[in-house]
Amino acid sequence: MKKSKSSISKGISYTEIGEFWGEHDLSDVWNKTKKVRFDVVLEPEATYYPVERNLSKKIQSVACKQGVSSDTLVNLWLEQKITEQRSTRAGRRLSARNA
């Protein structure tokens, strides 16, 4: 017999667990629960930078014309600029070595 994935529903698949919770409420099985302790480390996936309102409006306008979100457009532009900067620096280093 397969080991259950859920101690309360006894389901062995996510489908079975979902069906159980579709028919039951936690209050139905509260006496079967137990206290647990765990740590959660939340790290943001995005960093926010202030952008002047007029510049933000221009970004939104360009993004709308290109059919992308403004945050996607800004990320693409920044990635392009960083790539350009790296290429420029690498080119300068090669020129300095050959001089």
ZIPETA-V979245 format. One record per residue. OMEGA is omega in whole degrees, 0 to 359 (999 if undefined). NEAR is the number of other C-alpha atoms within 12 Angstrom. Layout:
# ZIPETA-V979245
omega: (OMEGA:OMEGA)
near: (NEAR:NEAR)
This chain:
# ZIPETA-V979245
omega: (180:177:182:177:185:182:182:183:185:179:178:175:179:177:180:178:179:178:179:183:173:182:184:177:180:180:178:187:184:182:178:182:177:179:175:176:175:179:176:177:180:176:181:178:181:173:184:178:179:177:180:185:181:178:178:178:178:178:179:180:180:180:180:179:181:177:178:176:180:179:176:180:180:179:178:180:180:178:177:182:179:178:177:181:180:179:180:179:180:178:178:180:178:179:181:179:183:183:999)
near: (6:9:10:15:16:20:15:23:26:20:20:19:16:16:15:18:20:19:16:22:20:13:14:15:14:15:11:14:16:12:10:13:14:10:8:6:6:6:6:6:6:7:7:7:6:9:9:10:10:9:15:10:10:11:14:19:14:17:26:22:17:20:21:16:13:13:14:17:18:23:22:18:23:23:20:17:17:14:14:14:14:14:14:14:14:14:14:14:14:14:14:14:13:12:11:10:9:8:7)
